[in-house]
């Protein structure tokens, strides 16, 4: 159980790094606008675990259409927001390729086995 908590914390820390680097688009509507405009398009979309069914469907559909990875993390909007220096955040889009790889690495570790 401790290993899983540590992996979750690393993911949040990496997302915090993305925020400080200015490589995040905050919120469902802003992510959808970025997709439509085609500039600073998210390379990866991270969604909080407690978003509404409508929000989840909207993000899933947009990500499928634009062929962008979309994942729901095991943290609520309040926890995600705190990690990013905001009150509540439903979803974020990562725009920097290197930071996107760093977050994907954390996501892959989180989903991987707990051995080692």
FENQUIZI-V543443 format. One record per helix or strand. SS is the DSSP state (A for helix, B for strand). FROM is the first residue (numbers start at 1). LEN is the number of residues. If there is no record, write none. Layout:
<<SS:FROM:LEN> <SS:FROM:LEN>>
//
This chain:
<<A:2:19> <B:24:3> <A:28:10> <B:44:4> <A:53:13> <B:69:4> <A:77:7> <B:91:4> <A:97:15>>
//
